[in-house]
Amino acid sequence: MRILFVCVGSTCRSPAAAHLAKALRPDWTTDHAGTAVRHVGAPVDPRMATRLKARDLDPAPSRARQFRSNDFDRYDLVLALEARNLRDLDGLRPGLMRPPHVRLLSAAAGLGERDIADPYDTGDYTTALAAIDAAVAGLSARYPVPEA
């Protein structure tokens, strides 16, 4: 399965989700993108990078990129970290209706329609990472490993 995690700047939540999901599910292809252009090419925010490194995950190769309209077709799931990201994606999608594979991460994980607050704004990277952890675990449970 190919999954794209989307937040605003692609430096905090979406790279964390991509790294955590890949660590939990090596059979998935994961990536991250942002709806804003202000951080394109930037590394993972140092505050999130520290937390990922503490879990033996290497965020160094990750760089922020902007969501592109062809991403709708390149991924099996496009998962927004909060409602404003989902609204931004709605403005970028071709056609009039949201494709069923474009959802909130929390909803796709079976946790209801909940935002994962942006730690770039709140400064609370620990709570954001815990919420992403729970959502990635829920997502993994909903999409079991295919049998060989």
C-alpha positions as CSV (number, residue, x, y, z in Angstrom):
1,M,0.0,0.0,0.0
2,R,1.2,3.5,-0.9
3,I,0.3,6.2,1.7
4,L,0.9,9.9,1.6
5,F,0.5,11.8,4.9
6,V,-0.3,15.5,4.5
7,C,0.0,18.4,6.9
8,V,0.7,22.1,6.4
9,G,4.4,22.4,6.1
10,S,5.6,18.8,5.8
11,T,8.2,19.3,8.6
12,C,6.5,17.9,11.7
13,R,3.4,15.8,11.7
14,S,3.4,14.3,8.2
15,P,7.1,13.2,8.2
16,A,6.6,11.7,11.7
17,A,3.5,9.8,10.5
18,A,5.4,8.5,7.4
19,H,8.4,7.4,9.5
20,L,6.3,5.7,12.2
21,A,4.1,4.0,9.6
22,K,7.1,2.7,7.7
23,A,8.7,1.4,10.9
24,L,5.5,-0.4,11.9
25,R,4.7,-1.6,8.4
26,P,7.7,-2.1,6.2
27,D,5.4,-3.5,3.5
28,W,3.9,0.0,3.1
29,T,5.4,2.8,0.9
30,T,5.0,6.0,2.8
31,D,5.8,9.7,2.0
32,H,4.7,13.1,3.3
33,A,3.8,16.4,1.8
34,G,2.5,19.8,2.8
35,T,-0.2,22.0,1.5
36,A,1.9,25.2,2.0
37,V,5.1,26.2,0.1
38,R,6.9,27.9,3.0
39,H,9.1,24.9,4.0
40,V,9.7,23.1,0.7
41,G,13.1,21.5,0.9
42,A,13.5,21.9,4.6
43,P,14.5,19.0,6.9
44,V,12.2,17.6,9.6
45,D,11.7,20.2,12.4
46,P,14.5,19.6,14.9
47,R,12.1,19.2,17.8
48,M,10.3,16.3,15.9
49,A,13.5,14.9,14.6
50,T,14.8,14.6,18.2
51,R,11.7,12.5,19.1
52,L,12.0,10.3,16.0
53,K,15.7,9.7,16.7
54,A,14.8,8.6,20.2
55,R,12.9,5.8,18.6
56,D,15.8,4.9,16.4
57,L,14.2,6.4,13.3
58,D,16.4,8.5,11.0
59,P,14.5,11.6,9.7
60,A,17.6,13.0,8.1
61,P,16.8,12.0,4.5
62,S,13.3,13.5,4.7
63,R,12.7,16.9,3.1
64,A,9.5,18.9,3.0
65,R,7.7,19.0,-0.3
66,Q,4.5,20.5,-1.5
67,F,1.5,18.3,-2.4
68,R,1.0,18.0,-6.1
69,S,-2.3,17.2,-7.8
70,N,-0.9,14.0,-9.4
71,D,-0.4,12.7,-5.8
72,F,-4.1,11.9,-5.8
73,D,-3.4,9.2,-8.4
74,R,0.0,8.1,-7.1
75,Y,-1.2,6.9,-3.6
76,D,-3.7,4.4,-2.3
77,L,-4.4,6.6,0.7
78,V,-3.9,10.4,1.0
79,L,-4.3,11.1,4.7
80,A,-4.6,14.6,6.1
81,L,-3.5,15.2,9.7
82,E,-6.3,17.8,10.4
83,A,-9.5,19.2,8.9
84,R,-7.8,22.3,7.5
85,N,-5.4,20.1,5.5
86,L,-8.4,18.1,4.2
87,R,-10.0,21.4,3.1
88,D,-6.8,22.4,1.4
89,L,-6.7,19.1,-0.5
90,D,-10.3,19.6,-1.6
91,G,-9.2,22.8,-3.2
92,L,-6.4,21.0,-5.1
93,R,-8.3,17.9,-6.3
94,P,-9.6,17.5,-9.8
95,G,-13.4,17.1,-10.0
96,L,-16.1,18.0,-7.6
97,M,-16.1,15.3,-5.0
98,R,-13.5,14.1,-2.6
99,P,-12.1,10.7,-3.7
100,P,-12.8,8.0,-1.0
101,H,-9.1,7.5,-0.5
102,V,-8.6,11.0,0.7
103,R,-9.4,11.2,4.4
104,L,-8.4,12.4,7.8
105,L,-5.7,10.1,9.3
106,S,-7.8,9.7,12.5
107,A,-10.9,8.6,10.6
108,A,-8.9,6.2,8.4
109,A,-7.5,4.7,11.6
110,G,-11.0,4.2,13.1
111,L,-10.5,6.9,15.7
112,G,-13.2,9.3,14.6
113,E,-12.9,12.7,12.9
114,R,-10.2,14.2,15.1
115,D,-7.4,16.7,14.3
116,I,-3.9,16.0,15.3
117,A,-2.9,19.5,16.5
118,D,0.1,21.1,14.8
119,P,3.0,21.1,17.2
120,Y,4.6,23.9,15.1
121,D,1.9,26.1,16.5
122,T,1.4,24.6,19.9
123,G,5.0,23.6,20.8
124,D,3.6,20.3,22.1
125,Y,5.5,17.7,20.1
126,T,5.0,15.0,22.7
127,T,1.2,15.0,22.5
128,A,1.3,15.3,18.7
129,L,3.6,12.3,18.4
130,A,1.4,10.3,20.8
131,A,-1.6,11.1,18.7
132,I,0.2,10.1,15.5
133,D,1.4,6.9,17.1
134,A,-2.2,5.9,18.0
135,A,-3.5,6.8,14.5
136,V,-0.7,4.8,12.8
137,A,-1.4,1.8,15.0
138,G,-5.1,2.1,14.2
139,L,-4.4,2.4,10.5
140,S,-2.2,-0.7,10.6
141,A,-4.9,-2.7,12.4
142,R,-7.5,-1.7,9.7
143,Y,-5.2,-2.7,6.9
144,P,-3.7,-6.1,7.9
145,V,-0.6,-7.5,6.3
146,P,-1.5,-9.3,3.1
147,E,-1.0,-13.0,3.2
148,A,1.6,-14.3,0.8
